[in-house]
Amino acid sequence: MSDDWDFYPLLVDSEPASIYVDLGLAGEAPIENQSHMVYIRVFMRQARPDGLSSNDELDDLIGVEDSLTEIFSGSDKTTYVGRNTSSGNRDFYFYTADAAAFEESARAAMAGHPNYQFEVGGWPDPDWNAYFGFLYPSPDDLQRVLNRRVTEQLAAHGDNHSKPRLIEHFAYLPNATATAELRDFLAGQDFSVDQPKIDGGSVELSFTRSDRPDRIDDVVVPIARRIREIGGEYDGWGCEVVK
């Protein structure tokens, strides 16, 4: 388990959902000796009408999560990778080397929360498809997470996100052809594009436009998507604090 956790909203089976996931595991997963995905589904008692968790139940659900994760804290056989909340359920996902031992420990932990009904399940998943294919955010959702982190940093310095200001963006492109394609794309959206810089085998490009941080997803997500389509990498954005 890493220190790089975050959440994002989405739809699961056409229902509102919220996933909280260990993003930092992506660089080391799959863990070879933890080839079995296991989950504990906890049936919430005070879910909101849309199936998400309510503030009234927040402390109880945190207590359940703490009980489950503390058992496996520091284990080299089991890793907690994330949770999904939707349809009145909260599902906690783990990967383990011993599914039977995991179930025994999970049931022992849930014995401390007798007010909750739950079920335990899982299946072999050596490639960690549940982690990469379900819990881990899509490229667009991951970009929204990264955008939110920047706006939270701005907020910590007293920023007023609704005020427009010059925002600088950065990208890496694989070659001159991709760079020209991106420059044409950005020119059509009134961005000012700096001269490209050759950085090793790739091209570094920065571009600016006046926008509002509270609407940054609408700006960045389509650009990052286009950059991926031409084989490049969007490398983030930054701006001055405006109070």
N, C-alpha and C positions, 0 to 999 in steps of 0.2 A: 504494500500500500504506500502510495506516494503522498506528498503534501499538496499536490495540484488537483484539487477537487473543484467542481463547479456544477451548476444546474442549468437547465434550459427547458422551456415549454415546447410541447409538440402535441400531435394527435396520435393516440394508440387505439387501433380498431375504431377509428372515427370518433373517439371520445377524448376530451381534454386530458392531458397527462403532464407530469413534471418528472424529469429524470435528473438525478444527482449522481455524478459519475467521477471516478478517478481518472482524469485525463492523462496524468503522468504515467500510467501503466502502459500506454500505447507504445512507448519506446522499448519496452522489455517483454511485452506479451507476444505470444503465449508463453507462460512459464511451463517448462517441459514436464515437471513432475506433478503439475496440477491440471490434469486433463479432464476433470469431471466438473461440469457446471451444476451447482446446487442452488436452490432458492428457498426462502421462507416467505410464504404469502400470509400476511396479517390482514384480517378483515376489520376495517376501521369501524368504530362504533358511532362516530359523530361526523361522518363525511359530509361535505357540502353537497348541495343539490347537483352540482356538475361532476361529482365523484372525486374531487380533490380533497385534501386534508383541510380541516378547519382549525382556527386558532384555539378553539375550546379543547382540542385533542392534542395540541402540539406537544405539551410536556410529556404526556403518556407515550406518544410515538417516539420521542427522543429517548425515553427510558428504555423502550423495547430495543431500539437500535443500539444503544450503549451496551445493553446486556448481551446482544448477539456479537457485537464486534469485540468486546473485551475478552470474550472467551478465546478468540482466535488471534488476539493482538500478539505480535511477535512470532507467530507460528510460521514454520517453513513449509507447512503442508497445506495451509488454507489461506486464501487472500480474499478480502472483501473488496468488490469492484464497483458496486453502485446499487442504486435502488430506483424503482419506478413506482409512481403514485398515480393511480387512475382507477375509474370504475368502482370506487369505494374500497380499493385494496392498496396496500403498500407491500411491494415485493422487494425483498433484499436478496442480492445476487452475490454468490461466492464461487471461487474455483478451488478445488480441493484434490488432494491425492487419495483421500479415503472417504468415500461418500457415506458409508455406514457409520463411521465414527463421527462424521459431521452431523448426521441426523440425530444421533444420540446426544451430542453436545447441544445442538439447537433446541431439542425438546426440553432438555434440562434448563436452558436459559429461559425458555418461554414459560416454564413452570412458575417463574417469578412474576408472571403477568397473567393471572388466571382469568381476568376479565376479557382476554382476547382469544378468539378462535383463530386457528392458523392451520396451514398445511405445509408440508415439506416435500419437495420434488427435485428432479434434476435428470440429467442425461450426460453421456460421454460427449465431450466437446473439446478435443485436443487442439483445434485451431482457434478456440475462443470466439466462435461465431456469434454467440450471444452478446459478448462484450463489444466486438467490432461492428456487428451487424444490427444490434438493437440499442445497447446502452450508449455507445460512443456517438457523438453528434455527427450529423451530415456536415459537409464542408460549409454550407450556408449557415447551419445552426452554430457551428464552431466559430464562424466569423462573428456572429451576433454575440456570442460569449466574450470574445476578445474585445469587441466594441464596447460592451458593457463594462469591462474592466478599465478601459481608458476613461470612460465617462465617470466611473466611480472615483478614479484618481483625481479627475478634475473637480468633482464635487467635494472631495476632501480638502481642496484648497479654496472652497467658496465659489466655485464657478456657477454662473447662470447659464444653463444649457440652452435656453431659448434664444440667446443672443447670437446672431450670425457673426462669424469671424473667419479669417483665412485659415483653412485647414490644409495641411500638407500631407500627401500620401506618398508611399514608396512601393516600388515593385522591382522584381528581377525577371528579366526575359531571357530566353535561351539563345536568341540570335537577332540579327538586324531585321529580318523579315517580321518576326513577332513584335519587335519594337515598333516598327512602322505601322503594323495593324493596330496596336494599342494607341499610338499617338493619333491615328485617324479616329478611333473610337472616342477618345477623350476630347478631341477637338470638337466633335459634334455635340458635346455636352458642356461646352464653354469652360473647360479646364485650361489653365496655363501650364504648359509642359516644359520642363527644363531640358537642357541638352543632355542626352544620354551619356552615361559613364561606363566605360569598359571595366569590368571587375572580374579578372580571371577569364573564365570561359563564358561568362554571362554578361548581360547588360543591365546596369542599374538605372532606373528612371524614377524621377520624382515629379509630382504634379500638384497643383494647388487650385482651390476654388473657395469662395465664401459660402459657408453652410452653417447650419445649426447642429450642435452636438446631439440635441434631443431627437434629431431626425437622421442620425448618421447611418442607421441600418439601411434606409432607403437609398442612400448614396453609395455605401461601400459594398453591400452584398452583390449588386449587379456587376460592379467593376471587378471584384474579386472573382466572380464566376467567369467573366469574360477572360480575365488573365489566365485562369486555369485552363480554359478552352484552347488557348494558344500556347500552352506549355510553360507558362510562367508561374510566378509566385507573388501574391500580394503580401507586402511586408509591413502593413500597418499604417497608422496615421497619428498625427499629433497636432496640437495647436496651443496657443497661449490661453491662460485663464482669463476669463472676462467676468467680472463681478457685477 
